[in-house]
Amino acid sequence: MQNKSIWLEGYNELDYEIINKDQICDVLIIGGGITGLSTLYNLKNSKLNIILADASLIAHGLSGHTTGKINYLQELIYSDILKKYNYETAKLYYESQIDSINKIKEIIKKEKINCDLEKVTSYLYTNKENEIEKIKKEKELLNSFGANIKEENKEIPYINYLYAIKAINTYVFHPVKYLLALKEICLKSNKKIYEKTKITNILKEGEYYICKANNFKIKAKKIIIASHYPSFLFPYFFPIKANIEKSYISASLSKKRDITAINSKKPTISIRYHKNWLIYLTNSSNISNNINEKKNYLDHLNKIKKLNLKAEYIWKNDDIITLDKIPYIGSLKKEDNTFLIGTGYNTWGMTNGTLASLILSDLILGKVNKYTTLCNPLRVINLKNTKDIIINLFSNSKGYLESKINKNKDWYENIEFKNNLAIYKEKNQEYIVYNKCPHMGCSLIFNEIDKTWDCPCHASRFTKEGICIKGPSTKDIKYK
Ligand SMILES: Cc1cc2nc3c(=O)[nH]c(=O)nc-3n(C[C@H](O)[C@H](O)[C@H](O)COP(=O)(O)OP(=O)(O)OC[C@H]3O[C@@H](n4cnc5c(N)ncnc54)[C@H](O)[C@@H]3O)c2cc1C
């Protein structure tokens, strides 16, 4: 069994270019996941000089670790939006998802991308009595928007349910094949893509943003933050507007079926098939909870075993959950389209990352987009959301406080803490790091499975040697 995403299998030796001199451009896109690459793709025929920089490799972030569903049946999201806003807003979000699904299909068809796109039937189900009414309401709401959602009574493999509904026009694909194809198309259109190129500082000087990129500078008139969680706190102070949800996913050999399924209530169970692989997701929780990763990992494997399956790949992923279940896409500065962001996809980033690319490319080109107001990241957080803000702050601080107080976890085997340092011992060797995430100062949790230091507040990750391998932190925690 391999501790890696099935989507990254076979992509160990990719060609890439690292920045090797200072650069000036019209637009700098920071991040080469579905948001950044789809935006670059939409802008590929413009005369703008555009650079995309990724700290790692294209598609190796969250987009390379998803379940790869392209789906508008997203738990109870439309009822949630209806509660927080109104019918029109819920309907507009539905339309945004349909448009995004159509956009992905259109790109795949036009560019003849071989990324295993398949039409599937998707189920939303529950095995709890008190959830049935909620799912029925979601069905009615979706049908009032024009969707064709029906009840299901037949058996759904690997799923025990009391009540389920189904949608037929939904899809699955291989996210890494899709993104690597977009990369090739953009390179052929003479757009620059730098990988292993981390942006660590952004300063505004006159009409340019000056960005530190490894040991070089990129001067850009406009910036698009497509890096998932933004590394900076201001403007915007993101931590009070979102929390992070993590889950474990595995791939086991199984009979192929053209379905996906997800339950309506956390903790999430989600399935899809890819060729003869069953992709199974469990153990979802707020990143600040269930911080013993070895336990989560073993727990997931136990669940797989009970289904008589054998996981060949296992990995974890995390995504940003917004307060109102609508993504944050657009300008971070009022009446100024030079500093843009696309994030907060509530675990539905294949559609919402594509939606972001449509909004962001229109903002860059000065075009009107139907969904700009819906997703405006500066939208006023209304009073209906106060409870959510408090819950969000509480759950986020829980990670911070727990990381500070309870350092000597009883599950740690080879870890020692000394003042502000943490020491991991392996085969007579000591790896010493600063036990503080450079992003917002949380203490770190040692992940016994991947041998990494993970931040329980905002999901930054560091190798045992202290090198930052995942943001929002842009700095290492190396000691000497
Ligand atoms: C368990 C799980 C399952 C999911 N399954 C689905 C699904 O089936 N369908 C669906 O629609 N969505 C799904 N999602 C959500 C989806 O995976 C994400 O929303 C989406 O991949 C986010 O894309 P992104 O482009 O914003 O981020 P990423 O793909 O992470 O891209 C961001 C990139 O920015 C780079 N970066 C970060 N910091 C810097 C920096 N300082 N300088 C330069 N580059 C930087 C990173 O290296 C990374 O490559 C799932 C999420 C989870 C947690």
The ligand as an SDF file (V2000), in Angstrom:
LIG
                    3D

 53 58  0  0  0  0  0  0  0  0999 V2000
  -11.0170   15.1280    0.9370 C   0  0  0  0  0  0  0  0  0  0  0  0
  -11.3820   16.0670   -0.1690 C   0  0  0  0  0  0  0  0  0  0  0  0
  -12.0020   15.5810   -1.3240 C   0  0  0  0  0  0  0  0  0  0  0  0
  -12.3590   16.4710   -2.3360 C   0  0  0  0  0  0  0  0  0  0  0  0
  -13.0050   15.9880   -3.4420 N   0  0  0  0  0  0  0  0  0  0  0  0
  -13.5080   16.8600   -4.3480 C   0  0  0  0  0  0  0  0  0  0  0  0
  -14.2980   16.4110   -5.4350 C   0  0  0  0  0  0  0  0  0  0  0  0
  -14.5480   15.2180   -5.6060 O   0  0  0  0  0  0  0  0  0  0  0  0
  -14.8040   17.3210   -6.2820 N   0  0  0  0  0  0  0  0  0  0  0  0
  -14.5880   18.6560   -6.1190 C   0  0  0  0  0  0  0  0  0  0  0  0
  -15.1280   19.4550   -6.8720 O   0  0  0  0  0  0  0  0  0  0  0  0
  -13.7720   19.1120   -5.1260 N   0  0  0  0  0  0  0  0  0  0  0  0
  -13.2350   18.2500   -4.2400 C   0  0  0  0  0  0  0  0  0  0  0  0
  -12.4550   18.7070   -3.2190 N   0  0  0  0  0  0  0  0  0  0  0  0
  -12.0440   20.1210   -3.1800 C   0  0  0  0  0  0  0  0  0  0  0  0
  -10.8660   20.4060   -4.0990 C   0  0  0  0  0  0  0  0  0  0  0  0
   -9.8820   19.4130   -3.9300 O   0  0  0  0  0  0  0  0  0  0  0  0
  -10.2320   21.7600   -3.7850 C   0  0  0  0  0  0  0  0  0  0  0  0
  -11.2290   22.7130   -3.5010 O   0  0  0  0  0  0  0  0  0  0  0  0
   -9.4390   22.2690   -4.9680 C   0  0  0  0  0  0  0  0  0  0  0  0
   -8.5450   21.2650   -5.4080 O   0  0  0  0  0  0  0  0  0  0  0  0
   -8.6660   23.5270   -4.6070 C   0  0  0  0  0  0  0  0  0  0  0  0
   -7.9700   23.9480   -5.7550 O   0  0  0  0  0  0  0  0  0  0  0  0
   -6.9770   25.1770   -5.6820 P   0  0  0  0  0  0  0  0  0  0  0  0
   -6.5210   25.4480   -7.0600 O   0  0  0  0  0  0  0  0  0  0  0  0
   -7.6190   26.2890   -4.9290 O   0  0  0  0  0  0  0  0  0  0  0  0
   -5.7950   24.6880   -4.7370 O   0  0  0  0  0  0  0  0  0  0  0  0
   -4.5570   23.7280   -5.0550 P   0  0  0  0  0  0  0  0  0  0  0  0
   -4.9040   22.6460   -5.9780 O   0  0  0  0  0  0  0  0  0  0  0  0
   -3.9800   23.3510   -3.7290 O   0  0  0  0  0  0  0  0  0  0  0  0
   -3.5480   24.6920   -5.8020 O   0  0  0  0  0  0  0  0  0  0  0  0
   -2.8520   25.6970   -5.1050 C   0  0  0  0  0  0  0  0  0  0  0  0
   -1.4070   25.6800   -5.5740 C   0  0  0  0  0  0  0  0  0  0  0  0
   -0.7690   26.8310   -5.0230 O   0  0  0  0  0  0  0  0  0  0  0  0
    0.5600   26.5040   -4.7460 C   0  0  0  0  0  0  0  0  0  0  0  0
    1.0590   27.4680   -3.7560 N   0  0  0  0  0  0  0  0  0  0  0  0
    0.7170   27.5880   -2.4590 C   0  0  0  0  0  0  0  0  0  0  0  0
    1.3990   28.5910   -1.8830 N   0  0  0  0  0  0  0  0  0  0  0  0
    2.1900   29.1230   -2.8570 C   0  0  0  0  0  0  0  0  0  0  0  0
    3.1490   30.1710   -2.8790 C   0  0  0  0  0  0  0  0  0  0  0  0
    3.4330   30.8940   -1.7930 N   0  0  0  0  0  0  0  0  0  0  0  0
    3.8130   30.4350   -4.0430 N   0  0  0  0  0  0  0  0  0  0  0  0
    3.5320   29.7120   -5.1690 C   0  0  0  0  0  0  0  0  0  0  0  0
    2.6400   28.7030   -5.1820 N   0  0  0  0  0  0  0  0  0  0  0  0
    1.9720   28.4140   -4.0430 C   0  0  0  0  0  0  0  0  0  0  0  0
    0.5050   25.0760   -4.2320 C   0  0  0  0  0  0  0  0  0  0  0  0
    1.7510   24.4380   -4.4260 O   0  0  0  0  0  0  0  0  0  0  0  0
   -0.6130   24.4770   -5.0720 C   0  0  0  0  0  0  0  0  0  0  0  0
   -0.1170   23.7520   -6.1890 O   0  0  0  0  0  0  0  0  0  0  0  0
  -12.0770   17.8530   -2.2030 C   0  0  0  0  0  0  0  0  0  0  0  0
  -11.4420   18.3270   -1.0570 C   0  0  0  0  0  0  0  0  0  0  0  0
  -11.1180   17.4470   -0.0380 C   0  0  0  0  0  0  0  0  0  0  0  0
  -10.4900   17.9850    1.2040 C   0  0  0  0  0  0  0  0  0  0  0  0
  1  2  1  0
  2  3  1  0
  2 52  2  0
  3  4  2  0
  4  5  1  0
  4 50  1  0
  5  6  2  0
  6  7  1  0
  6 13  1  0
  7  8  2  0
  7  9  1  0
  9 10  1  0
 10 11  2  0
 10 12  1  0
 12 13  2  0
 13 14  1  0
 14 15  1  0
 14 50  1  0
 15 16  1  0
 16 17  1  0
 16 18  1  0
 18 19  1  0
 18 20  1  0
 20 21  1  0
 20 22  1  0
 22 23  1  0
 23 24  1  0
 24 25  2  0
 24 26  1  0
 24 27  1  0
 27 28  1  0
 28 29  2  0
 28 30  1  0
 28 31  1  0
 31 32  1  0
 32 33  1  0
 33 34  1  0
 33 48  1  0
 34 35  1  0
 35 36  1  0
 35 46  1  0
 36 37  1  0
 36 45  1  0
 37 38  2  0
 38 39  1  0
 39 40  1  0
 39 45  2  0
 40 41  1  0
 40 42  2  0
 42 43  1  0
 43 44  2  0
 44 45  1  0
 46 47  1  0
 46 48  1  0
 48 49  1  0
 50 51  2  0
 51 52  1  0
 52 53  1  0
M  END
$$$$
